[in-house]
Structures are given as C-alpha cells and as structure tokens.
Amino acid sequence: MQKYFIQTKPFVLPTTDNKLIEEHFGKVSIDVGDYSFAHMIAPPHWSEPYQTPEFDEITYIISGRKKFEVDGNEIILSKGESICVKKSARVRYSNPFDEKCEYVSVCIPAFTMERVKREL
C-alpha cells in the first residue's frame, strides 16, 4: 500500500458564481481519509447562502479579504489570518469587497454536498 499521495491535478468543482474551487484532497478528488483540502478564489462581490455544515472548516487567507457571518457575528479576515468555524455553526461566507480573495480551506470531516446543509 502506498504511504503518500502527490496531487498534481486538483479536481476543479463546477460553479455558477465564478468562484474557483480546486479540491486537492477530499471526497471528490483523491478520496484519502475523511477530510478535504481546497484552494479557492472568490471573485469580488461573491457570496453564498447560509449553511449549517456537519464539519469543522479551517480557512487561511492568502490574499484579499473574506467576510464570515457566524451565528450572528460578523468577522472579516485579511491576508495571513485564519479561522476555524466549528460544525453546526450557522455560517455565511462572502467577499463583498472590490478585490478577489484567495484562500485555502480544510474541512474535517470532508466537505460533501450532503454535509454542507446549505439553506435555499
């Protein structure tokens, strides 16, 4: 059994909002373990619906800024900052700013559409 995995072609998740999601490790790319690691770029003025995920999500900002609305609290992170949003928190992610936001996220257990629990 191989004891390591090298990812050279991450899976690009299709989106309809111009957000780039490259999953390097996770359920839709290389299914190793029950976690996911993704590189993302949120375009200016991007947002997604509220969700109450069944996973912890750690986000590290590479460039730009990202807005987090967590259980009624508004948090804005910038380059070099990180956050861990615990599972079952009601959260909304957005980039209401005029510049793109580049970041990486780790989800434990792994992100899946069934676990994200997005509101309609």
C-alpha positions in Angstrom: 0.0 0.0 0.0 1.3 3.4 -1.0 2.1 5.6 2.0 1.8 9.0 0.3 -0.2 10.8 -2.4 1.0 13.6 -4.7 -1.6 15.8 -6.2 -0.7 17.5 -9.5 -4.2 17.9 -11.0 -6.7 19.0 -8.3 -10.4 18.5 -9.1 -12.0 21.8 -10.2 -15.5 21.8 -8.8 -18.0 23.3 -11.3 -19.6 26.5 -10.0 -22.2 29.0 -11.4 -20.8 32.0 -9.4 -17.3 32.4 -10.9 -15.7 31.1 -7.7 -12.7 28.8 -8.3 -12.6 25.7 -6.2 -9.7 23.3 -6.6 -10.0 20.4 -4.3 -6.6 18.8 -3.8 -7.7 16.1 -1.3 -11.3 15.2 -0.4 -14.3 13.1 -1.4 -14.5 14.4 -5.0 -10.8 14.3 -5.8 -8.4 11.8 -4.2 -10.5 10.0 -1.5 -8.0 9.5 1.3 -9.2 9.9 4.8 -12.3 11.9 5.8 -11.0 15.4 5.4 -10.8 17.8 2.5 -8.2 20.4 1.4 -9.1 23.0 -1.2 -7.6 26.2 -2.8 -10.2 28.8 -3.7 -10.5 32.2 -5.2 -13.7 34.1 -4.5 -14.4 36.9 -7.0 -15.3 40.4 -5.9 -18.9 40.7 -4.7 -19.3 37.0 -4.4 -21.5 35.3 -1.7 -23.2 32.0 -1.0 -26.2 31.0 1.1 -26.1 30.4 4.8 -25.2 26.9 5.8 -25.0 24.7 8.9 -22.3 22.2 8.0 -21.6 18.9 9.6 -17.8 19.6 9.6 -15.3 22.0 11.1 -13.8 24.3 8.5 -10.4 26.0 8.8 -9.8 28.9 6.4 -6.4 30.6 5.8 -6.5 33.9 3.8 -3.6 34.1 1.2 -4.7 37.5 -0.3 -7.6 39.8 -0.2 -10.4 39.8 2.5 -13.3 37.5 3.2 -16.4 38.1 5.3 -17.7 35.4 7.7 -21.1 35.6 9.4 -21.1 33.0 12.2 -24.1 32.6 14.5 -24.9 36.3 14.1 -21.3 37.6 14.5 -19.6 39.3 11.5 -15.9 38.7 11.1 -13.6 40.0 8.3 -10.3 38.3 7.8 -7.3 39.6 5.7 -4.1 38.2 4.3 -2.3 35.9 6.8 -5.3 35.4 9.1 -7.2 32.2 9.8 -10.3 31.0 11.4 -11.9 27.7 12.5 -15.7 27.6 12.1 -17.0 24.6 14.2 -19.5 22.2 12.8 -23.2 23.1 13.4 -22.5 26.8 13.4 -24.8 28.8 11.1 -22.4 30.4 8.7 -22.4 32.5 5.5 -19.2 33.2 3.5 -18.9 36.2 1.2 -16.5 38.6 -0.5 -18.3 41.9 -0.6 -15.1 43.8 -1.5 -13.7 45.1 -4.8 -10.8 42.6 -4.9 -10.6 38.9 -5.2 -9.9 36.8 -2.2 -7.6 33.8 -2.4 -7.6 31.2 0.4 -7.3 27.6 1.4 -9.8 25.6 3.4 -9.6 22.3 5.3 -12.8 20.5 6.3 -12.9 17.8 8.9 -14.7 15.5 8.2 -14.6 16.1 4.4 -16.8 18.6 2.6 -19.7 16.9 0.7 -22.9 18.4 -0.6 -24.8 16.2 1.9 -22.8 17.5 4.9 -22.8 21.3 4.0 -26.5 21.8 4.7 -27.0 25.0 2.6 -30.2 26.9 3.1 -32.3 27.5 0.0 
